[in-house]
């Protein structure tokens, strides 16, 4: 028969040692799960990376040619914009030195 008075007198639940062991085991389990997820993500990343290393020696498709042309145009635009910024900075530096 359950006695609340006896339970309160003798303690309810786990002892401190049991609680520490249980909490430690739970944390170990959580760590193992997190490591398993991370390892699976790494394996997927490595597989995707390996898939990209196979050389395709066939002629580029029309879509690939268009994509390459678009990328080249973006690169030219980026370089032109940065060249203008560099020129502007150079002019500003020249003006500052001239005004000294």
Backbone atoms as SQL, in Angstrom:
CREATE TABLE atoms (id INTEGER PRIMARY KEY, chain TEXT, resi INTEGER, resn TEXT, atom TEXT, x REAL, y REAL, z REAL);
INSERT INTO atoms VALUES
  (1, 'A', 1, 'UNK', 'N', 0.823, -1.161, 0.000),
  (2, 'A', 1, 'UNK', 'CA', 0.000, 0.000, 0.000),
  (3, 'A', 1, 'UNK', 'C', 0.882, 1.244, 0.000),
  (4, 'A', 2, 'UNK', 'N', 0.464, 2.236, -0.761),
  (5, 'A', 2, 'UNK', 'CA', 1.218, 3.471, -0.903),
  (6, 'A', 2, 'UNK', 'C', 0.923, 4.405, 0.255),
  (7, 'A', 3, 'UNK', 'N', 1.966, 4.945, 0.836),
  (8, 'A', 3, 'UNK', 'CA', 1.805, 5.890, 1.929),
  (9, 'A', 3, 'UNK', 'C', 2.554, 7.156, 1.559),
  (10, 'A', 4, 'UNK', 'N', 1.830, 8.253, 1.449),
  (11, 'A', 4, 'UNK', 'CA', 2.445, 9.522, 1.092),
  (12, 'A', 4, 'UNK', 'C', 3.428, 9.959, 2.170),
  (13, 'A', 5, 'UNK', 'N', 3.073, 9.704, 3.414),
  (14, 'A', 5, 'UNK', 'CA', 3.945, 10.095, 4.520),
  (15, 'A', 5, 'UNK', 'C', 5.265, 9.330, 4.445),
  (16, 'A', 6, 'UNK', 'N', 5.223, 8.047, 4.141),
  (17, 'A', 6, 'UNK', 'CA', 6.440, 7.238, 4.036),
  (18, 'A', 6, 'UNK', 'C', 7.256, 7.663, 2.819),
  (19, 'A', 7, 'UNK', 'N', 6.576, 7.993, 1.722),
  (20, 'A', 7, 'UNK', 'CA', 7.281, 8.422, 0.522),
  (21, 'A', 7, 'UNK', 'C', 8.012, 9.727, 0.765),
  (22, 'A', 8, 'UNK', 'N', 7.380, 10.655, 1.466),
  (23, 'A', 8, 'UNK', 'CA', 8.030, 11.923, 1.767),
  (24, 'A', 8, 'UNK', 'C', 9.203, 11.738, 2.723),
  (25, 'A', 9, 'UNK', 'N', 9.031, 10.827, 3.671),
  (26, 'A', 9, 'UNK', 'CA', 10.083, 10.566, 4.651),
  (27, 'A', 9, 'UNK', 'C', 11.277, 9.885, 3.990),
  (28, 'A', 10, 'UNK', 'N', 11.008, 8.919, 3.115),
  (29, 'A', 10, 'UNK', 'CA', 12.077, 8.126, 2.506),
  (30, 'A', 10, 'UNK', 'C', 12.587, 8.751, 1.215),
  (31, 'A', 11, 'UNK', 'N', 11.911, 9.735, 0.685),
  (32, 'A', 11, 'UNK', 'CA', 12.337, 10.382, -0.555),
  (33, 'A', 11, 'UNK', 'C', 11.495, 9.911, -1.723),
  (34, 'A', 12, 'UNK', 'N', 11.281, 10.824, -2.653),
  (35, 'A', 12, 'UNK', 'CA', 10.491, 10.514, -3.843),
  (36, 'A', 12, 'UNK', 'C', 11.395, 10.630, -5.053),
  (37, 'A', 13, 'UNK', 'N', 11.294, 9.703, -5.961),
  (38, 'A', 13, 'UNK', 'CA', 12.041, 9.781, -7.214),
  (39, 'A', 13, 'UNK', 'C', 13.426, 9.179, -7.086),
  (40, 'A', 14, 'UNK', 'N', 14.318, 9.696, -7.895),
  (41, 'A', 14, 'UNK', 'CA', 15.675, 9.153, -7.966),
  (42, 'A', 14, 'UNK', 'C', 16.554, 9.756, -6.877),
  (43, 'A', 15, 'UNK', 'N', 17.557, 8.998, -6.524),
  (44, 'A', 15, 'UNK', 'CA', 18.589, 9.549, -5.649),
  (45, 'A', 15, 'UNK', 'C', 19.438, 10.485, -6.499),
  (46, 'A', 16, 'UNK', 'N', 20.225, 11.352, -5.865),
  (47, 'A', 16, 'UNK', 'CA', 21.077, 12.244, -6.660),
  (48, 'A', 16, 'UNK', 'C', 22.004, 11.481, -7.607),
  (49, 'A', 17, 'UNK', 'N', 22.559, 10.388, -7.161),
  (50, 'A', 17, 'UNK', 'CA', 23.438, 9.580, -8.020),
  (51, 'A', 17, 'UNK', 'C', 22.693, 9.000, -9.216),
  (52, 'A', 18, 'UNK', 'N', 21.465, 8.514, -8.950),
  (53, 'A', 18, 'UNK', 'CA', 20.659, 7.968, -10.049),
  (54, 'A', 18, 'UNK', 'C', 20.292, 9.062, -11.049),
  (55, 'A', 19, 'UNK', 'N', 19.963, 10.246, -10.534),
  (56, 'A', 19, 'UNK', 'CA', 19.602, 11.354, -11.416),
  (57, 'A', 19, 'UNK', 'C', 20.781, 11.747, -12.298),
  (58, 'A', 20, 'UNK', 'N', 21.973, 11.838, -11.714),
  (59, 'A', 20, 'UNK', 'CA', 23.159, 12.207, -12.488),
  (60, 'A', 20, 'UNK', 'C', 23.439, 11.164, -13.564),
  (61, 'A', 21, 'UNK', 'N', 23.339, 9.896, -13.208),
  (62, 'A', 21, 'UNK', 'CA', 23.571, 8.824, -14.183),
  (63, 'A', 21, 'UNK', 'C', 22.537, 8.882, -15.309),
  (64, 'A', 22, 'UNK', 'N', 21.274, 9.113, -14.960),
  (65, 'A', 22, 'UNK', 'CA', 20.208, 9.195, -15.959),
  (66, 'A', 22, 'UNK', 'C', 20.405, 10.408, -16.872),
  (67, 'A', 23, 'UNK', 'N', 20.728, 11.555, -16.283),
  (68, 'A', 23, 'UNK', 'CA', 20.938, 12.770, -17.081),
  (69, 'A', 23, 'UNK', 'C', 22.149, 12.606, -17.989),
  (70, 'A', 24, 'UNK', 'N', 23.198, 11.979, -17.488),
  (71, 'A', 24, 'UNK', 'CA', 24.396, 11.753, -18.288),
  (72, 'A', 24, 'UNK', 'C', 24.094, 10.828, -19.468),
  (73, 'A', 25, 'UNK', 'N', 23.340, 9.775, -19.211),
  (74, 'A', 25, 'UNK', 'CA', 22.973, 8.845, -20.274),
  (75, 'A', 25, 'UNK', 'C', 22.103, 9.542, -21.321),
  (76, 'A', 26, 'UNK', 'N', 21.191, 10.394, -20.872),
  (77, 'A', 26, 'UNK', 'CA', 20.330, 11.120, -21.803),
  (78, 'A', 26, 'UNK', 'C', 21.160, 12.074, -22.665),
  (79, 'A', 27, 'UNK', 'N', 22.125, 12.774, -22.049),
  (80, 'A', 27, 'UNK', 'CA', 22.986, 13.678, -22.810),
  (81, 'A', 27, 'UNK', 'C', 23.856, 12.908, -23.803),
  (82, 'A', 28, 'UNK', 'N', 24.357, 11.737, -23.389),
  (83, 'A', 28, 'UNK', 'CA', 25.146, 10.902, -24.300),
  (84, 'A', 28, 'UNK', 'C', 24.309, 10.485, -25.505),
  (85, 'A', 29, 'UNK', 'N', 23.046, 10.141, -25.259),
  (86, 'A', 29, 'UNK', 'CA', 22.155, 9.745, -26.341),
  (87, 'A', 29, 'UNK', 'C', 21.912, 10.919, -27.290),
  (88, 'A', 30, 'UNK', 'N', 21.664, 12.113, -26.739),
  (89, 'A', 30, 'UNK', 'CA', 21.455, 13.296, -27.570),
  (90, 'A', 30, 'UNK', 'C', 22.702, 13.614, -28.386),
  (91, 'A', 31, 'UNK', 'N', 23.882, 13.499, -27.763),
  (92, 'A', 31, 'UNK', 'CA', 25.134, 13.741, -28.474),
  (93, 'A', 31, 'UNK', 'C', 25.330, 12.737, -29.605),
  (94, 'A', 32, 'UNK', 'N', 25.026, 11.473, -29.340),
  (95, 'A', 32, 'UNK', 'CA', 25.177, 10.441, -30.367),
  (96, 'A', 32, 'UNK', 'C', 24.235, 10.701, -31.541),
  (97, 'A', 33, 'UNK', 'N', 23.013, 11.120, -31.255),
  (98, 'A', 33, 'UNK', 'CA', 22.068, 11.442, -32.332),
  (99, 'A', 33, 'UNK', 'C', 22.561, 12.629, -33.147),
  (100, 'A', 34, 'UNK', 'N', 23.062, 13.655, -32.472),
  (101, 'A', 34, 'UNK', 'CA', 23.565, 14.843, -33.178),
  (102, 'A', 34, 'UNK', 'C', 24.765, 14.476, -34.048),
  (103, 'A', 35, 'UNK', 'N', 25.649, 13.635, -33.522),
  (104, 'A', 35, 'UNK', 'CA', 26.805, 13.194, -34.309),
  (105, 'A', 35, 'UNK', 'C', 26.365, 12.374, -35.510),
  (106, 'A', 36, 'UNK', 'N', 25.346, 11.543, -35.347),
  (107, 'A', 36, 'UNK', 'CA', 24.848, 10.737, -36.464),
  (108, 'A', 36, 'UNK', 'C', 24.258, 11.625, -37.546),
  (109, 'A', 37, 'UNK', 'N', 23.521, 12.652, -37.149),
  (110, 'A', 37, 'UNK', 'CA', 22.950, 13.580, -38.130),
  (111, 'A', 37, 'UNK', 'C', 24.070, 14.314, -38.858),
  (112, 'A', 38, 'UNK', 'N', 25.054, 14.782, -38.113),
  (113, 'A', 38, 'UNK', 'CA', 26.170, 15.507, -38.722),
  (114, 'A', 38, 'UNK', 'C', 26.954, 14.603, -39.672),
  (115, 'A', 39, 'UNK', 'N', 27.186, 13.351, -39.274),
  (116, 'A', 39, 'UNK', 'CA', 27.907, 12.412, -40.137),
  (117, 'A', 39, 'UNK', 'C', 27.120, 12.129, -41.413),
  (118, 'A', 40, 'UNK', 'N', 25.805, 12.003, -41.305),
  (119, 'A', 40, 'UNK', 'CA', 24.975, 11.769, -42.490),
  (120, 'A', 40, 'UNK', 'C', 25.021, 12.976, -43.421),
  (121, 'A', 41, 'UNK', 'N', 24.968, 14.183, -42.857),
  (122, 'A', 41, 'UNK', 'CA', 25.056, 15.391, -43.678),
  (123, 'A', 41, 'UNK', 'C', 26.405, 15.467, -44.381),
  (124, 'A', 42, 'UNK', 'N', 27.471, 15.103, -43.667),
  (125, 'A', 42, 'UNK', 'CA', 28.802, 15.121, -44.270),
  (126, 'A', 42, 'UNK', 'C', 28.893, 14.111, -45.405),
  (127, 'A', 43, 'UNK', 'N', 28.334, 12.910, -45.191),
  (128, 'A', 43, 'UNK', 'CA', 28.354, 11.900, -46.259),
  (129, 'A', 43, 'UNK', 'C', 27.596, 12.381, -47.486),
  (130, 'A', 44, 'UNK', 'N', 26.435, 13.036, -47.270),
  (131, 'A', 44, 'UNK', 'CA', 25.668, 13.583, -48.405),
  (132, 'A', 44, 'UNK', 'C', 26.460, 14.670, -49.120),
  (133, 'A', 45, 'UNK', 'N', 27.092, 15.559, -48.350),
  (134, 'A', 45, 'UNK', 'CA', 27.883, 16.629, -48.948),
  (135, 'A', 45, 'UNK', 'C', 29.047, 16.055, -49.751),
  (136, 'A', 46, 'UNK', 'N', 29.728, 15.068, -49.159),
  (137, 'A', 46, 'UNK', 'CA', 30.865, 14.457, -49.848),
  (138, 'A', 46, 'UNK', 'C', 30.406, 13.766, -51.126),
  (139, 'A', 47, 'UNK', 'N', 29.273, 13.096, -51.102),
  (140, 'A', 47, 'UNK', 'CA', 28.743, 12.427, -52.291),
  (141, 'A', 47, 'UNK', 'C', 28.404, 13.452, -53.366),
  (142, 'A', 48, 'UNK', 'N', 27.760, 14.560, -52.970),
  (143, 'A', 48, 'UNK', 'CA', 27.432, 15.600, -53.942),
  (144, 'A', 48, 'UNK', 'C', 28.699, 16.195, -54.538),
  (145, 'A', 49, 'UNK', 'N', 29.714, 16.365, -53.692),
  (146, 'A', 49, 'UNK', 'CA', 30.981, 16.922, -54.171),
  (147, 'A', 49, 'UNK', 'C', 31.647, 15.967, -55.140),
  (148, 'A', 50, 'UNK', 'N', 31.591, 14.693, -54.858),
  (149, 'A', 50, 'UNK', 'CA', 32.209, 13.688, -55.741),
  (150, 'A', 50, 'UNK', 'C', 31.469, 13.617, -57.076),
  (151, 'A', 51, 'UNK', 'N', 30.158, 13.827, -57.047),
  (152, 'A', 51, 'UNK', 'CA', 29.399, 13.783, -58.287),
  (153, 'A', 51, 'UNK', 'C', 29.829, 14.904, -59.223),
  (154, 'A', 52, 'UNK', 'N', 30.284, 16.010, -58.665),
  (155, 'A', 52, 'UNK', 'CA', 30.708, 17.132, -59.478),
  (156, 'A', 52, 'UNK', 'C', 32.107, 16.983, -60.044),
  (157, 'A', 53, 'UNK', 'N', 32.852, 15.960, -59.620),
  (158, 'A', 53, 'UNK', 'CA', 34.227, 15.814, -60.083),
  (159, 'A', 53, 'UNK', 'C', 34.338, 14.991, -61.358),
  (160, 'A', 54, 'UNK', 'N', 33.284, 14.336, -61.740),
  (161, 'A', 54, 'UNK', 'CA', 33.349, 13.550, -62.971),
  (162, 'A', 54, 'UNK', 'C', 33.367, 14.498, -64.153),
  (163, 'A', 55, 'UNK', 'N', 34.320, 14.293, -65.027),
  (164, 'A', 55, 'UNK', 'CA', 34.491, 15.194, -66.164),
  (165, 'A', 55, 'UNK', 'C', 33.511, 14.848, -67.272),
  (166, 'A', 56, 'UNK', 'N', 32.856, 15.869, -67.779),
  (167, 'A', 56, 'UNK', 'CA', 31.954, 15.720, -68.912),
  (168, 'A', 56, 'UNK', 'C', 32.692, 16.244, -70.130),
  (169, 'A', 57, 'UNK', 'N', 33.029, 15.354, -71.044),
  (170, 'A', 57, 'UNK', 'CA', 33.806, 15.757, -72.213),
  (171, 'A', 57, 'UNK', 'C', 32.942, 15.964, -73.446),
  (172, 'A', 58, 'UNK', 'N', 31.644, 15.875, -73.273),
  (173, 'A', 58, 'UNK', 'CA', 30.765, 16.083, -74.423),
  (174, 'A', 58, 'UNK', 'C', 30.676, 17.577, -74.735),
  (175, 'A', 59, 'UNK', 'N', 30.225, 17.881, -75.940),
  (176, 'A', 59, 'UNK', 'CA', 30.057, 19.270, -76.341),
  (177, 'A', 59, 'UNK', 'C', 28.978, 19.909, -75.473),
  (178, 'A', 60, 'UNK', 'N', 29.127, 21.202, -75.158),
  (179, 'A', 60, 'UNK', 'CA', 28.114, 21.848, -74.317),
  (180, 'A', 60, 'UNK', 'C', 26.764, 21.912, -75.035),
  (181, 'A', 61, 'UNK', 'N', 25.723, 21.755, -74.259),
  (182, 'A', 61, 'UNK', 'CA', 24.385, 21.854, -74.825),
  (183, 'A', 61, 'UNK', 'C', 24.069, 23.324, -75.061),
  (184, 'A', 62, 'UNK', 'N', 22.981, 23.574, -75.750),
  (185, 'A', 62, 'UNK', 'CA', 22.572, 24.949, -76.025),
  (186, 'A', 62, 'UNK', 'C', 22.307, 25.706, -74.719),
  (187, 'A', 63, 'UNK', 'N', 21.690, 25.022, -73.756),
  (188, 'A', 63, 'UNK', 'CA', 21.403, 25.651, -72.464),
  (189, 'A', 63, 'UNK', 'C', 22.702, 25.986, -71.735),
  (190, 'A', 64, 'UNK', 'N', 23.687, 25.109, -71.822),
  (191, 'A', 64, 'UNK', 'CA', 24.962, 25.381, -71.171),
  (192, 'A', 64, 'UNK', 'C', 25.681, 26.551, -71.823),
  (193, 'A', 65, 'UNK', 'N', 25.600, 26.644, -73.150),
  (194, 'A', 65, 'UNK', 'CA', 26.230, 27.761, -73.862),
  (195, 'A', 65, 'UNK', 'C', 25.586, 29.069, -73.417),
  (196, 'A', 66, 'UNK', 'N', 24.254, 29.093, -73.340),
  (197, 'A', 66, 'UNK', 'CA', 23.544, 30.294, -72.905),
  (198, 'A', 66, 'UNK', 'C', 23.955, 30.649, -71.477),
  (199, 'A', 67, 'UNK', 'N', 24.025, 29.653, -70.608),
  (200, 'A', 67, 'UNK', 'CA', 24.411, 29.891, -69.220),
  (201, 'A', 67, 'UNK', 'C', 25.834, 30.450, -69.138),
  (202, 'A', 68, 'UNK', 'N', 26.751, 29.910, -69.935),
  (203, 'A', 68, 'UNK', 'CA', 28.126, 30.407, -69.946),
  (204, 'A', 68, 'UNK', 'C', 28.187, 31.849, -70.434),
  (205, 'A', 69, 'UNK', 'N', 27.386, 32.165, -71.442),
  (206, 'A', 69, 'UNK', 'CA', 27.355, 33.533, -71.956),
  (207, 'A', 69, 'UNK', 'C', 26.802, 34.492, -70.901),
  (208, 'A', 70, 'UNK', 'N', 25.765, 34.073, -70.198),
  (209, 'A', 70, 'UNK', 'CA', 25.189, 34.919, -69.148),
  (210, 'A', 70, 'UNK', 'C', 26.188, 35.134, -68.018),
  (211, 'A', 71, 'UNK', 'N', 26.895, 34.080, -67.656),
  (212, 'A', 71, 'UNK', 'CA', 27.892, 34.198, -66.594),
  (213, 'A', 71, 'UNK', 'C', 29.023, 35.133, -67.029),
  (214, 'A', 72, 'UNK', 'N', 29.449, 35.029, -68.288),
  (215, 'A', 72, 'UNK', 'CA', 30.495, 35.914, -68.796),
  (216, 'A', 72, 'UNK', 'C', 30.013, 37.371, -68.785),
  (217, 'A', 73, 'UNK', 'N', 28.752, 37.598, -69.139),
  (218, 'A', 73, 'UNK', 'CA', 28.207, 38.955, -69.127),
  (219, 'A', 73, 'UNK', 'C', 28.160, 39.506, -67.696),
  (220, 'A', 74, 'UNK', 'N', 27.750, 38.660, -66.724),
  (221, 'A', 74, 'UNK', 'CA', 27.728, 39.092, -65.320),
  (222, 'A', 74, 'UNK', 'C', 29.145, 39.417, -64.843),
  (223, 'A', 75, 'UNK', 'N', 30.106, 38.615, -65.264),
  (224, 'A', 75, 'UNK', 'CA', 31.496, 38.852, -64.868),
  (225, 'A', 75, 'UNK', 'C', 32.001, 40.167, -65.440),
  (226, 'A', 76, 'UNK', 'N', 31.706, 40.417, -66.715),
  (227, 'A', 76, 'UNK', 'CA', 32.126, 41.684, -67.333),
  (228, 'A', 76, 'UNK', 'C', 31.493, 42.870, -66.611),
  (229, 'A', 77, 'UNK', 'N', 30.211, 42.759, -66.294),
  (230, 'A', 77, 'UNK', 'CA', 29.511, 43.845, -65.608),
  (231, 'A', 77, 'UNK', 'C', 30.133, 44.093, -64.238),
  (232, 'A', 78, 'UNK', 'N', 30.410, 43.016, -63.503),
  (233, 'A', 78, 'UNK', 'CA', 31.015, 43.139, -62.181),
  (234, 'A', 78, 'UNK', 'C', 32.376, 43.818, -62.284),
  (235, 'A', 79, 'UNK', 'N', 33.189, 43.366, -63.241),
  (236, 'A', 79, 'UNK', 'CA', 34.518, 43.959, -63.416),
  (237, 'A', 79, 'UNK', 'C', 34.414, 45.425, -63.799),
  (238, 'A', 80, 'UNK', 'N', 33.487, 45.751, -64.713),
  (239, 'A', 80, 'UNK', 'CA', 33.319, 47.147, -65.128),
  (240, 'A', 80, 'UNK', 'C', 32.909, 48.018, -63.945),
  (241, 'A', 81, 'UNK', 'N', 31.953, 47.534, -63.138),
  (242, 'A', 81, 'UNK', 'CA', 31.507, 48.308, -61.972),
  (243, 'A', 81, 'UNK', 'C', 32.651, 48.506, -60.993),
  (244, 'A', 82, 'UNK', 'N', 33.420, 47.453, -60.750),
  (245, 'A', 82, 'UNK', 'CA', 34.527, 47.570, -59.802),
  (246, 'A', 82, 'UNK', 'C', 35.645, 48.425, -60.367),
  (247, 'A', 83, 'UNK', 'N', 35.838, 48.391, -61.698),
  (248, 'A', 83, 'UNK', 'CA', 36.831, 49.279, -62.302),
  (249, 'A', 83, 'UNK', 'C', 36.414, 50.730, -62.112),
  (250, 'A', 84, 'UNK', 'N', 35.119, 51.031, -62.272),
  (251, 'A', 84, 'UNK', 'CA', 34.641, 52.392, -62.077),
  (252, 'A', 84, 'UNK', 'C', 34.836, 52.837, -60.632),
  (253, 'A', 85, 'UNK', 'N', 34.586, 51.917, -59.704),
  (254, 'A', 85, 'UNK', 'CA', 34.783, 52.240, -58.291),
  (255, 'A', 85, 'UNK', 'C', 36.260, 52.505, -58.023),
  (256, 'A', 86, 'UNK', 'N', 37.131, 51.674, -58.609),
  (257, 'A', 86, 'UNK', 'CA', 38.564, 51.869, -58.414),
  (258, 'A', 86, 'UNK', 'C', 39.007, 53.206, -59.004),
  (259, 'A', 87, 'UNK', 'N', 38.488, 53.561, -60.170),
  (260, 'A', 87, 'UNK', 'CA', 38.823, 54.845, -60.786),
  (261, 'A', 87, 'UNK', 'C', 38.349, 55.982, -59.894),
  (262, 'A', 88, 'UNK', 'N', 37.114, 55.867, -59.379),
  (263, 'A', 88, 'UNK', 'CA', 36.587, 56.913, -58.505),
  (264, 'A', 88, 'UNK', 'C', 37.438, 57.048, -57.248),
  (265, 'A', 89, 'UNK', 'N', 37.854, 55.953, -56.678),
  (266, 'A', 89, 'UNK', 'CA', 38.709, 56.009, -55.483),
  (267, 'A', 89, 'UNK', 'C', 40.050, 56.640, -55.820),
  (268, 'A', 90, 'UNK', 'N', 40.584, 56.259, -56.987),
  (269, 'A', 90, 'UNK', 'CA', 41.853, 56.836, -57.404),
  (270, 'A', 90, 'UNK', 'C', 41.746, 58.335, -57.605),
  (271, 'A', 91, 'UNK', 'N', 40.657, 58.783, -58.228),
  (272, 'A', 91, 'UNK', 'CA', 40.454, 60.220, -58.428),
  (273, 'A', 91, 'UNK', 'C', 40.307, 60.928, -57.087),
  (274, 'A', 92, 'UNK', 'N', 39.571, 60.326, -56.169),
  (275, 'A', 92, 'UNK', 'CA', 39.398, 60.928, -54.848),
  (276, 'A', 92, 'UNK', 'C', 40.740, 61.035, -54.141),
  (277, 'A', 93, 'UNK', 'N', 41.561, 60.004, -54.243),
  (278, 'A', 93, 'UNK', 'CA', 42.882, 60.023, -53.620),
  (279, 'A', 93, 'UNK', 'C', 43.743, 61.107, -54.274),
  (280, 'A', 94, 'UNK', 'N', 43.672, 61.197, -55.598),
  (281, 'A', 94, 'UNK', 'CA', 44.432, 62.214, -56.327),
  (282, 'A', 94, 'UNK', 'C', 44.009, 63.613, -55.888),
  (283, 'A', 95, 'UNK', 'N', 42.700, 63.831, -55.771),
  (284, 'A', 95, 'UNK', 'CA', 42.191, 65.137, -55.345),
  (285, 'A', 95, 'UNK', 'C', 42.669, 65.479, -53.932),
  (286, 'A', 96, 'UNK', 'N', 42.645, 64.494, -53.027),
  (287, 'A', 96, 'UNK', 'CA', 43.087, 64.743, -51.652),
  (288, 'A', 96, 'UNK', 'C', 44.564, 65.103, -51.622),
  (289, 'A', 97, 'UNK', 'N', 45.363, 64.383, -52.392),
  (290, 'A', 97, 'UNK', 'CA', 46.808, 64.649, -52.405),
  (291, 'A', 97, 'UNK', 'C', 47.093, 66.004, -53.055),
  (292, 'A', 98, 'UNK', 'N', 46.339, 66.354, -54.086),
  (293, 'A', 98, 'UNK', 'CA', 46.533, 67.625, -54.778),
  (294, 'A', 98, 'UNK', 'C', 46.189, 68.788, -53.857),
  (295, 'A', 99, 'UNK', 'N', 45.165, 68.620, -53.023),
  (296, 'A', 99, 'UNK', 'CA', 44.708, 69.701, -52.150),
  (297, 'A', 99, 'UNK', 'C', 45.610, 69.904, -50.938),
  (298, 'A', 100, 'UNK', 'N', 46.544, 69.048, -50.712),
  (299, 'A', 100, 'UNK', 'CA', 47.410, 69.173, -49.527),
  (300, 'A', 100, 'UNK', 'C', 48.355, 70.315, -49.668);
